[in-house]
Amino acid sequence: MITLRETVTVVERLADFLKAVAEAEAAVQHAVRNLNDFRAMVDYAHEREFRDVDDVLAYMDQVLLPQLSGIVDALESGTQPYFETLNRASEEARRLTLRLQVLLEDPGAGLLQ
């Protein structure tokens, strides 16, 4: 049996959980901007006249790899908590769906106020 108050409470929690979508989207957009900057750094490497292979490797080690690592770290830390929240929302919605399906299959079970 599920009460109307329980249903409303779950729906309100789901709405709060789904606010994480905007935060995750912002983190992804930030990562895209960082990746565009990274692309510019790679393009710069093509335009730059390196003296030898050691210069290329130094640029990669000192500029490109740290930048790429920072992008990966920021993307992971900037999205993980929001994806966890969205997974909780998914589980909450699944449980509510099961409870409401019971009500649909057995109207006698009743939806109490």
C-alpha positions as a printed Julia matrix, in Angstrom:
113×3 Matrix{Float64}:
  0.0    0.0     0.0
  1.21   3.48   -0.8
 -0.15   6.72    0.51
 -0.61   9.87   -1.47
  1.72  11.66    0.95
  4.44   9.03    0.34
  3.99   9.44   -3.4
  4.32  13.21   -3.19
  7.39  12.9    -0.94
  9.1   10.56   -3.4
  8.29  12.81   -6.35
  9.7   15.82   -4.45
 12.9   13.87   -3.7
 13.16  12.9    -7.35
 12.82  16.55   -8.36
 15.65  17.45   -5.94
 17.81  14.62   -7.27
 17.26  15.73  -10.84
 18.7   19.16  -10.08
 22.02  17.33  -10.37
 21.52  17.27  -14.15
 22.27  20.99  -14.43
 25.38  20.64  -12.26
 26.67  17.67  -14.26
 25.96  19.55  -17.48
 27.97  22.54  -16.2
 30.91  20.26  -15.33
 30.82  18.68  -18.79
 30.64  22.09  -20.49
 33.65  23.2   -18.43
 35.53  20.08  -19.58
 34.62  20.85  -23.2
 36.07  24.35  -22.85
 39.23  22.85  -21.35
 39.45  20.34  -24.2
 39.13  23.16  -26.72
 42.03  24.91  -24.98
 43.96  21.65  -25.11
 43.27  21.38  -28.84
 44.73  24.88  -29.26
 47.85  23.74  -27.41
 48.18  20.75  -29.73
 47.67  23.0   -32.76
 50.34  25.32  -31.4
 52.7   22.34  -31.23
 52.17  21.83  -34.96
 52.97  25.46  -35.72
 55.94  25.74  -33.41
 59.28  24.99  -34.86
 60.84  22.5   -32.5
 64.6   22.06  -32.72
 64.51  18.32  -32.23
 62.57  15.4   -30.82
 63.69  16.26  -27.31
 61.94  19.65  -27.59
 58.75  17.93  -28.72
 58.9   15.47  -25.83
 59.61  18.27  -23.37
 56.56  20.19  -24.63
 54.44  17.08  -24.29
 55.74  16.28  -20.8
 55.68  19.83  -19.44
 52.58  21.25  -21.13
 50.28  18.78  -22.84
 50.26  15.86  -20.42
 49.72  17.96  -17.26
 46.92  19.84  -19.02
 45.26  16.6   -20.11
 45.59  15.1   -16.63
 43.97  18.22  -15.17
 41.07  17.93  -17.59
 40.51  14.27  -16.69
 40.71  14.99  -12.95
 38.32  17.93  -13.2
 35.84  15.94  -15.25
 35.89  13.02  -12.83
 35.57  15.14   -9.69
 33.11  17.52  -11.31
 30.66  14.85  -12.43
 30.98  11.91  -10.03
 28.83  13.3    -7.19
 26.11  14.34   -9.61
 26.07  10.98  -11.36
 25.77   9.31   -7.95
 22.79  11.55   -7.21
 21.23  10.68  -10.57
 21.72   6.98   -9.85
 19.9    7.44   -6.51
 17.1    9.18   -8.41
 16.9    6.27  -10.82
 16.65   3.79   -7.95
 14.01   5.9    -6.21
 11.97   6.11   -9.42
 12.26   2.34   -9.91
 10.93   1.68   -6.39
  8.08   4.15   -6.85
  7.2    2.58  -10.19
  7.01  -0.87   -8.6
  4.75   0.39   -5.83
  2.48   2.18   -8.29
  2.33  -0.91  -10.53
  1.01  -2.89   -7.56
 -1.71  -0.27   -7.23
 -2.56  -0.55  -10.94
 -2.68  -4.34  -10.82
 -4.75  -4.43   -7.61
 -6.86  -1.28   -7.25
 -8.19  -2.81   -4.05
 -4.77  -2.32   -2.51
 -5.75   1.32   -2.46
 -3.99   4.61   -2.61
 -4.46   6.09    0.83
 -4.44   9.82    1.41
